[in-house]
Amino acid sequence: MQELVNTINGVIWSNALIYLCLGAGLFFSVLTRFVQIRHFKEMVRLLLSGKSSEQGISSFQALSVSLSGRVGTGNIAGVAAAIGFGGPGAVFWMWIVAFFGAATAYIESTNAQIFKEESDGQYRGGPAYYIEKAMGQKWYAWIFAIATILACGVLLPMVQSNGIGSAIESAFGGGGTISTFLGDISYAKVFTATAIVMLLGFIIFGGVKRIAHFTQVVVPFMALAYIIIALVIIFLHIDQLPGIVMLIVGDAFTPMAGVGAAIGWGVKRGVYSNEAGQGTGPHAAAAAEVDHPAQQGLVQAFSVYIDTLFVCSATAFMILITGAYNVHGAGDAFIVQNLAADIAANSPVYTQMAVDSIFTGVGKPFIAIALFFFAFTTILAYYFIAENNVYYIRRTLKVPALNFLLKVIIMTATFYGTVKAADIAWGMGDIGVGMMAWLNIIGIIIIFFMSKPAIKALKDYERQRKAGVDKITFDPEKLGIKNADLWMKKKNSAPVSDSASTVSSDLVEEKA
């Protein structure tokens, strides 16, 4: 099974996908005139403003839901794996993919807002919706929806729950083993898996608003606590910080594990962590209640910064400053070996040992608790994403039981992932990420060349902000954007201010 997973990963995560992720980010950065830099202040302003409605959640709640998907095992165990297999230089490529990926996140999230729908009293959307409406290819949208249900309902939850199980076992011990049809499993993992599944079931049966309310409290609190711990460790070793930064940058181009390994692992774990281009973030973006689609696109672009430049960097600096890592070479050889050979790089143990080296006896439990909340909220986000795609399929296949079946499947996958080995869980998770990234990035590039909806929305929003209109509005018809049915309905039900109308009319004249 492990060999099969590795073979499939070798095909999906070939150099072509790595170049596609980096190339798309650079492409959209140039087209938006580096929106991730120009509108940084606006991103923060939008994050702290906005309200929810009966149909949609607030911008902050949408950010929390998307961050709960972005900030997870990838920020703790994923960064460790990038260093363990790609060397310290892999961290540099995680930064690069995050910087350029913020522009990709803007494009995909704005598309999701433009082409969202209302179903069962809630806003729903994502790549499947904008692929069908903007690309006009329903068969392609179906492929994405099915791939996403498989990835987010089965493959990716296993990675998150596996990280929780490994961290709990490392922090508190296994407590003996029990023989099952899945093999010998520690009692710690069995109890952990049972607790996760019970809590997961309670929340996902409560709907998207319960998920949003839970994540908006947990995610910011745990991310802040985690970063504070990292800052304390960095401050205690502040004299080493310049050398660590030089190690990361220098190893990115002449790395101890080879340039290909550093780029490959940096991009793979970067995309896994911040999910820019993967197509997961747009689902939360579509659920938000905003005055203009570009607003949520900017908020989601900011979430990439929080994930990689803050949380992932915190993990990387803790690991590198304390020297709590190995770098794997060819076969069973090590290029750098600071720890025991049997410590898996695809686990949170590097991070736990880094924190424990400073806060003795506290580090491992703290990381286990942090990872529990990070990974658990990520599983919630995966369910939310998979559910959106189930609703998309149910527009054609009227099978109500699909939602209940999804809940059972994701709970089963979560239990299975908790008790299984890390390598196979991460391998299957990479397959899920890779499938979605291929389909979504190709989709948003084709949509750009067909109609440029996200770019039109950005220019329209910038014009209205510059004109100082009293009320920001969005009129897809005047911008030449078709099939944005929900926004047309909102426009027809509410009068548009004269200033906003003038701005949109100016844009139409300029286009002509």
C-alpha positions as CSV (number, residue, x, y, z in Angstrom):
1,M,0.0,0.0,0.0
2,Q,2.8,2.4,0.9
3,E,4.6,1.7,-2.4
4,L,1.3,2.3,-4.4
5,V,0.8,5.6,-2.5
6,N,4.4,6.7,-3.3
7,T,4.0,5.8,-7.0
8,I,0.8,7.8,-7.3
9,N,2.4,10.8,-5.5
10,G,5.4,10.6,-7.8
11,V,3.0,11.2,-10.8
12,I,0.8,13.9,-9.2
13,W,3.6,15.8,-7.5
14,S,6.0,15.8,-10.4
15,N,8.0,18.9,-11.2
16,A,5.1,20.0,-13.5
17,L,2.8,20.7,-10.5
18,I,5.5,22.4,-8.5
19,Y,6.2,24.8,-11.4
20,L,2.4,25.2,-12.0
21,C,1.9,26.3,-8.3
22,L,4.8,28.8,-8.4
23,G,4.1,30.0,-12.0
24,A,0.4,30.6,-11.3
25,G,1.2,32.6,-8.2
26,L,3.7,34.8,-10.1
27,F,1.3,35.1,-13.0
28,F,-1.6,36.4,-10.9
29,S,0.8,38.6,-8.8
30,V,1.8,40.4,-11.9
31,L,-1.8,40.7,-13.3
32,T,-3.1,42.1,-10.0
33,R,-0.1,44.4,-9.7
34,F,0.9,42.5,-6.6
35,V,-2.4,42.9,-4.8
36,Q,-0.8,41.1,-1.8
37,I,1.4,44.2,-1.2
38,R,-0.7,47.1,-2.5
39,H,-3.8,46.3,-0.4
40,F,-2.2,44.9,2.8
41,K,-3.7,47.7,4.9
42,E,-7.1,47.2,3.3
43,M,-6.9,43.5,4.1
44,V,-6.5,44.2,7.8
45,R,-9.3,46.8,7.7
46,L,-11.7,44.4,6.0
47,L,-10.8,41.6,8.4
48,L,-12.0,43.7,11.4
49,S,-15.2,44.9,9.6
50,G,-18.3,43.2,8.2
51,K,-21.3,41.4,9.8
52,S,-22.9,38.1,9.3
53,S,-26.4,37.5,8.0
54,E,-29.0,34.7,8.1
55,Q,-27.5,33.4,4.9
56,G,-23.8,34.2,5.3
57,I,-21.1,34.4,7.9
58,S,-18.9,37.5,8.6
59,S,-15.6,38.1,7.0
60,F,-13.8,37.3,10.2
61,Q,-15.8,34.1,10.6
62,A,-15.0,33.2,7.0
63,L,-11.3,33.9,7.7
64,S,-11.5,31.7,10.8
65,V,-13.1,28.8,8.8
66,S,-10.5,29.1,6.0
67,L,-7.7,29.5,8.6
68,S,-8.9,26.4,10.4
69,G,-8.3,24.6,7.1
70,R,-4.9,26.3,6.5
71,V,-3.5,26.2,10.1
72,G,-3.3,22.5,10.9
73,T,-0.9,19.6,11.0
74,G,1.0,21.1,8.0
75,N,2.1,24.0,10.2
76,I,3.7,21.7,12.8
77,A,4.4,18.3,11.3
78,G,4.5,19.6,7.7
79,V,7.2,22.1,8.4
80,A,9.2,19.4,10.2
81,A,8.8,17.1,7.1
82,A,9.9,19.9,4.7
83,I,13.1,20.4,6.8
84,G,13.7,16.7,7.4
85,F,13.5,15.8,3.7
86,G,14.4,19.1,1.9
87,G,16.8,20.7,4.3
88,P,16.5,24.2,5.9
89,G,16.3,25.7,2.5
90,A,12.8,24.2,2.0
91,V,11.5,26.9,4.5
92,F,12.6,29.6,2.0
93,W,10.5,28.0,-0.7
94,M,7.5,27.8,1.6
95,W,7.9,31.6,2.0
96,I,8.0,32.1,-1.7
97,V,5.0,29.9,-2.4
98,A,3.1,31.8,0.3
99,F,4.0,35.3,-1.1
100,F,3.0,34.5,-4.6
101,G,0.2,32.2,-3.4
102,A,-1.6,35.1,-1.8
103,A,-2.4,36.5,-5.2
104,T,-3.7,33.1,-6.3
105,A,-5.8,33.0,-3.1
106,Y,-7.3,36.4,-4.0
107,I,-8.3,35.2,-7.5
108,E,-9.9,31.9,-6.5
109,S,-11.7,33.4,-3.5
110,T,-13.1,36.3,-5.4
111,N,-14.3,33.9,-8.1
112,A,-16.1,31.9,-5.4
113,Q,-17.8,35.1,-4.1
114,I,-18.9,36.2,-7.6
115,F,-20.5,32.8,-8.5
116,K,-21.8,31.7,-5.1
117,E,-25.4,30.4,-4.6
118,E,-27.9,30.2,-1.8
119,S,-29.0,26.7,-0.8
120,D,-31.0,25.7,2.3
121,G,-30.7,29.3,3.6
122,Q,-26.9,29.4,3.4
123,Y,-24.4,30.7,0.9
124,R,-22.5,28.0,-0.9
125,G,-19.8,28.1,-3.5
126,G,-16.3,27.0,-4.5
127,P,-14.3,25.9,-7.5
128,A,-17.0,23.5,-8.7
129,Y,-19.5,26.4,-8.9
130,Y,-17.2,28.9,-10.6
131,I,-15.9,26.2,-13.0
132,E,-19.4,25.5,-14.2
133,K,-20.6,29.1,-14.3
134,A,-17.5,30.9,-15.6
135,M,-15.9,28.2,-17.6
136,G,-19.1,26.6,-18.8
137,Q,-17.8,23.1,-18.3
138,K,-20.1,21.1,-16.0
139,W,-18.2,17.9,-16.5
140,Y,-15.0,19.5,-15.3
141,A,-16.8,20.9,-12.3
142,W,-18.2,17.4,-11.5
143,I,-14.6,16.0,-11.6
144,F,-13.4,18.7,-9.2
145,A,-16.4,18.1,-6.8
146,I,-15.8,14.3,-6.7
147,A,-12.1,14.8,-6.2
148,T,-12.7,17.3,-3.4
149,I,-15.2,15.0,-1.6
150,L,-12.6,12.2,-1.8
151,A,-9.7,14.5,-0.7
152,C,-11.5,16.4,2.1
153,G,-13.9,13.7,3.1
154,V,-11.4,10.8,3.2
155,L,-7.7,11.5,2.5
156,L,-6.9,14.8,4.2
157,P,-8.7,14.2,7.5
158,M,-6.5,11.2,8.1
159,V,-3.4,13.4,8.0
160,Q,-4.8,15.8,10.6
161,S,-6.0,13.1,13.0
162,N,-2.8,11.2,12.6
163,G,-0.8,14.2,13.8
164,I,-3.1,14.5,16.8
165,G,-2.6,10.8,17.7
166,S,1.2,10.9,17.2
167,A,1.5,14.1,19.4
168,I,-0.7,12.7,22.2
169,E,1.3,9.4,22.2
170,S,4.6,11.2,22.2
171,A,3.6,13.6,25.0
172,F,1.8,11.2,27.3
173,G,3.0,7.7,26.3
174,G,1.1,4.9,24.6
175,G,-0.3,3.2,27.7
176,G,0.1,-0.3,26.3
177,T,-1.3,-1.8,23.1
178,I,-4.5,-3.5,21.9
179,S,-4.6,-6.0,19.0
180,T,-7.2,-5.2,16.4
181,F,-7.9,-6.0,12.7
182,L,-5.9,-2.8,12.0
183,G,-2.9,-4.2,13.9
184,D,-1.5,-3.4,17.3
185,I,-2.6,0.1,18.4
186,S,-1.7,2.0,21.5
187,Y,-4.5,2.7,24.0
188,A,-3.6,6.4,23.8
189,K,-4.4,6.4,20.1
190,V,-7.6,4.5,20.5
191,F,-8.9,6.8,23.3
192,T,-7.8,9.9,21.3
193,A,-9.5,8.6,18.1
194,T,-12.7,8.0,20.0
195,A,-12.7,11.4,21.6
196,I,-12.0,13.2,18.3
197,V,-14.8,11.3,16.5
198,M,-17.4,12.1,19.2
199,L,-16.6,15.8,19.3
200,L,-16.5,15.9,15.5
201,G,-19.9,14.3,15.2
202,F,-21.4,16.8,17.7
203,I,-20.2,19.8,15.7
204,I,-20.7,18.7,12.1
205,F,-24.3,17.7,12.8
206,G,-24.8,21.3,13.9
207,G,-24.1,22.9,10.5
208,V,-21.8,25.6,9.1
209,K,-22.7,28.3,11.7
210,R,-21.7,26.0,14.6
211,I,-18.4,25.3,12.7
212,A,-17.9,29.1,12.2
213,H,-18.6,30.0,15.9
214,F,-16.3,27.2,17.1
215,T,-13.4,28.1,14.8
216,Q,-13.6,31.9,15.3
217,V,-12.8,31.4,19.0
218,V,-10.3,28.5,18.9
219,V,-8.2,29.3,15.9
220,P,-7.1,32.9,16.8
221,F,-6.4,31.9,20.4
222,M,-4.3,28.9,19.6
223,A,-2.4,30.6,16.8
224,L,-1.5,33.5,19.1
225,A,-0.5,31.2,22.0
226,Y,1.7,29.1,19.6
227,I,3.4,32.2,18.1
228,I,4.1,33.6,21.7
229,I,5.8,30.4,22.7
230,A,7.9,30.6,19.4
231,L,8.8,34.2,20.1
232,V,10.0,33.3,23.6
233,I,12.3,30.6,22.2
234,I,13.6,32.9,19.5
235,F,14.2,35.7,22.0
236,L,16.2,33.3,24.2
237,H,18.4,32.5,21.2
238,I,18.3,35.9,19.5
239,D,22.0,35.8,18.8
240,Q,21.5,32.7,16.6
241,L,18.6,34.2,14.6
242,P,20.8,36.0,11.9
243,G,22.7,32.7,11.3
244,I,19.4,30.7,11.0
245,V,18.0,33.2,8.4
246,M,21.3,32.9,6.4
247,L,21.1,29.1,6.7
248,I,17.5,29.1,5.3
249,V,18.3,31.5,2.4
250,G,21.7,30.0,1.6
251,D,20.4,26.4,1.7
252,A,17.6,27.3,-0.6
253,F,20.0,27.6,-3.5
254,T,22.9,25.4,-2.5
255,P,21.1,23.1,-0.1
256,M,22.5,20.1,1.6
257,A,19.7,18.0,0.2
258,G,19.9,19.3,-3.4
259,V,18.0,22.2,-4.9
260,G,15.3,19.9,-6.3
261,A,14.6,18.5,-2.9
262,A,14.4,21.9,-1.2
263,I,12.1,23.4,-3.9
264,G,10.0,20.2,-4.1
265,W,9.4,19.8,-0.4
266,G,9.1,23.5,0.2
267,V,6.4,23.9,-2.4
268,K,4.6,20.7,-1.5
269,R,4.4,21.5,2.2
270,G,3.8,25.2,1.4
271,V,0.7,24.4,-0.7
272,Y,-0.4,21.8,1.9
273,S,-0.1,24.3,4.7
274,N,-1.5,27.6,3.2
275,E,-3.6,25.8,0.5
276,A,-3.3,28.7,-1.9
277,G,-4.4,27.4,-5.3
278,Q,-5.6,24.1,-3.8
279,G,-9.2,25.2,-4.0
280,T,-10.2,24.8,-0.3
281,G,-10.2,28.4,0.7
282,P,-12.8,29.5,-1.8
283,H,-15.5,27.4,-0.1
284,A,-15.2,29.5,3.1
285,A,-14.9,32.7,1.0
286,A,-18.2,32.0,-0.7
287,A,-20.0,31.6,2.6
288,A,-19.2,35.2,3.7
289,E,-21.6,38.1,3.7
290,V,-19.8,41.0,2.0
291,D,-20.7,44.1,-0.1
292,H,-18.3,43.2,-2.9
293,P,-16.6,40.0,-3.9
294,A,-13.1,41.6,-4.0
295,Q,-13.4,42.2,-0.2
296,Q,-13.4,38.5,0.6
297,G,-10.7,37.9,-1.9
298,L,-8.4,40.3,-0.1
299,V,-9.3,38.8,3.3
300,Q,-8.5,35.3,2.1
301,A,-5.2,36.6,0.6
302,F,-4.2,37.8,4.1
303,S,-5.0,34.4,5.6
304,V,-2.1,32.9,3.5
305,Y,0.3,35.4,5.3
306,I,-1.0,34.4,8.7
307,D,-0.6,30.7,7.9
308,T,2.9,30.5,6.4
309,L,4.7,33.7,7.2
310,F,3.6,33.6,10.8
311,V,2.7,30.1,12.0
312,C,5.0,28.1,9.7
313,S,7.9,30.4,10.3
314,A,7.4,30.1,14.0
315,T,7.7,26.3,13.7
316,A,10.7,26.5,11.4
317,F,12.7,28.9,13.7
318,M,12.0,26.8,16.8
319,I,13.2,23.6,15.1
320,L,16.3,25.2,13.5
321,I,17.4,27.3,16.5
322,T,17.2,24.3,18.9
323,G,18.7,21.9,16.3
324,A,15.8,19.5,16.8
325,Y,15.9,18.0,13.4
326,N,17.5,15.5,11.0
327,V,17.9,15.9,7.2
328,H,17.4,12.6,5.3
329,G,19.6,11.8,2.4
330,A,19.5,8.9,-0.1
331,G,18.3,5.6,1.3
332,D,18.7,5.3,5.0
333,A,21.6,7.8,5.1
334,F,21.4,11.2,6.9
335,I,22.9,14.4,5.7
336,V,22.4,16.0,9.1
337,Q,21.6,13.9,12.2
338,N,20.9,15.7,15.5
339,L,18.3,13.2,16.7
340,A,17.7,9.5,16.9
341,A,17.3,7.8,13.5
342,D,13.9,6.3,14.3
343,I,12.2,9.7,14.9
344,A,9.8,10.2,11.9
345,A,10.1,13.5,10.1
346,N,6.5,13.2,9.0
347,S,5.3,13.8,12.6
348,P,5.1,16.6,15.2
349,V,8.0,15.2,17.2
350,Y,10.7,17.6,15.9
351,T,8.5,20.5,17.0
352,Q,7.7,18.9,20.3
353,M,11.4,18.2,21.1
354,A,12.3,21.8,20.1
355,V,9.8,23.3,22.6
356,D,10.6,20.7,25.2
357,S,14.3,21.6,25.0
358,I,13.5,25.0,26.4
359,F,10.4,24.3,28.4
360,T,11.3,20.9,29.9
361,G,8.3,18.8,30.6
362,V,5.9,21.3,29.1
363,G,6.9,21.4,25.4
364,K,5.5,18.0,24.4
365,P,2.1,18.4,26.1
366,F,1.8,22.0,24.8
367,I,2.4,21.0,21.2
368,A,0.0,18.1,21.6
369,I,-2.7,20.4,22.8
370,A,-2.0,23.0,20.1
371,L,-1.9,20.4,17.4
372,F,-5.2,18.9,18.7
373,F,-7.0,22.3,18.2
374,F,-5.2,23.1,14.9
375,A,-5.8,19.7,13.4
376,F,-9.3,19.3,14.7
377,T,-10.5,22.6,13.4
378,T,-8.9,21.7,10.1
379,I,-11.0,18.5,10.0
380,L,-14.0,20.7,10.5
381,A,-13.0,22.8,7.6
382,Y,-12.5,19.7,5.4
383,Y,-16.0,18.6,6.3
384,F,-17.4,22.0,5.4
385,I,-15.6,21.9,2.0
386,A,-16.7,18.3,1.3
387,E,-20.3,19.2,2.2
388,N,-20.3,22.2,-0.2
389,N,-19.4,19.8,-3.0
390,V,-22.0,17.3,-1.9
391,Y,-24.6,20.1,-2.2
392,Y,-23.2,20.8,-5.7
393,I,-23.7,17.2,-6.8
394,R,-27.2,17.1,-5.2
395,R,-28.3,19.9,-7.5
396,T,-28.4,17.1,-10.1
397,L,-28.6,13.9,-8.0
398,K,-31.5,14.4,-5.6
399,V,-30.2,12.0,-2.9
400,P,-30.7,13.5,0.6
401,A,-28.7,10.7,2.2
402,L,-25.5,11.9,0.7
403,N,-25.0,14.4,3.5
404,F,-25.4,11.8,6.2
405,L,-23.1,9.4,4.3
406,L,-20.4,12.1,4.2
407,K,-20.6,12.6,7.9
408,V,-20.2,8.8,8.5
409,I,-17.3,8.6,6.0
410,I,-15.3,11.6,7.5
411,M,-15.7,10.3,11.0
412,T,-14.5,6.8,9.9
413,A,-11.5,8.3,8.1
414,T,-10.7,10.4,11.1
415,F,-10.6,7.4,13.4
416,Y,-8.6,5.4,10.9
417,G,-6.0,8.2,10.4
418,T,-5.5,8.6,14.2
419,V,-4.4,5.0,14.7
420,K,-2.3,4.4,11.5
421,A,1.3,5.1,10.7
422,A,2.3,8.6,9.7
423,D,4.0,7.9,6.3
424,I,0.9,6.4,4.6
425,A,-1.4,9.0,6.1
426,W,0.8,11.9,4.8
427,G,1.2,10.1,1.4
428,M,-2.6,9.8,0.9
429,G,-3.1,13.4,2.0
430,D,-0.6,14.6,-0.6
431,I,-2.6,12.7,-3.2
432,G,-5.7,14.7,-2.2
433,V,-3.9,18.0,-2.2
434,G,-2.3,17.3,-5.5
435,M,-5.5,16.3,-7.3
436,M,-7.3,19.4,-6.1
437,A,-4.4,21.8,-7.0
438,W,-4.1,20.4,-10.5
439,L,-7.8,20.8,-11.2
440,N,-8.3,24.2,-9.5
441,I,-5.2,26.0,-10.8
442,I,-5.9,24.9,-14.4
443,G,-9.5,26.0,-13.9
444,I,-8.8,29.5,-12.7
445,I,-6.2,30.1,-15.4
446,I,-8.7,29.1,-18.1
447,I,-11.4,31.3,-16.5
448,F,-9.0,34.2,-16.5
449,F,-8.3,33.9,-20.2
450,M,-12.1,33.5,-20.9
451,S,-13.5,36.4,-18.9
452,K,-11.2,37.7,-16.1
453,P,-14.0,38.0,-13.5
454,A,-11.7,38.4,-10.4
455,I,-9.6,41.1,-12.2
456,K,-12.7,43.0,-13.2
457,A,-13.9,42.9,-9.6
458,L,-10.6,44.2,-8.3
459,K,-10.6,47.1,-10.6
460,D,-14.2,47.9,-9.8
461,Y,-13.6,47.8,-6.1
462,E,-10.5,50.0,-6.4
463,R,-12.4,52.6,-8.4
464,Q,-15.2,52.7,-5.8
465,R,-12.8,53.1,-3.0
466,K,-10.9,55.8,-4.8
467,A,-14.2,57.6,-5.6
468,G,-15.2,57.4,-1.9
469,V,-18.7,56.1,-2.5
470,D,-21.0,55.9,0.5
471,K,-21.9,52.3,-0.1
472,I,-19.7,49.8,-2.0
473,T,-21.8,47.7,-4.5
474,F,-21.2,45.1,-7.1
475,D,-23.0,45.0,-10.4
476,P,-21.7,42.0,-12.5
477,E,-23.8,42.9,-15.5
478,K,-22.1,46.3,-15.9
479,L,-18.7,44.6,-15.6
480,G,-19.6,42.1,-18.3
481,I,-19.6,39.2,-15.8
482,K,-22.2,36.5,-16.7
483,N,-24.0,33.9,-14.5
484,A,-23.4,35.8,-11.2
485,D,-27.1,35.2,-10.5
486,L,-27.1,35.8,-6.7
487,W,-25.4,39.1,-7.1
488,M,-27.9,40.1,-9.8
489,K,-30.7,39.2,-7.5
490,K,-29.2,41.3,-4.7
491,K,-28.7,44.2,-7.1
492,N,-32.3,44.1,-8.3
493,S,-33.6,44.0,-4.8
494,A,-31.7,47.1,-3.5
495,P,-31.2,50.5,-5.2
496,V,-27.6,51.4,-6.1
497,S,-26.2,54.8,-5.1
498,D,-25.6,57.3,-7.8
499,S,-21.9,57.5,-7.0
500,A,-21.4,53.7,-7.2
501,S,-23.4,53.6,-10.4
502,T,-21.2,56.3,-11.9
503,V,-18.1,54.4,-11.0
504,S,-19.3,51.2,-12.6
505,S,-20.5,53.1,-15.7
506,D,-17.1,54.7,-16.0
507,L,-15.5,51.3,-16.0
508,V,-17.9,50.1,-18.7
509,E,-17.0,53.1,-20.9
510,E,-13.3,52.5,-20.3
511,K,-13.7,48.8,-21.3
512,A,-15.6,49.9,-24.5
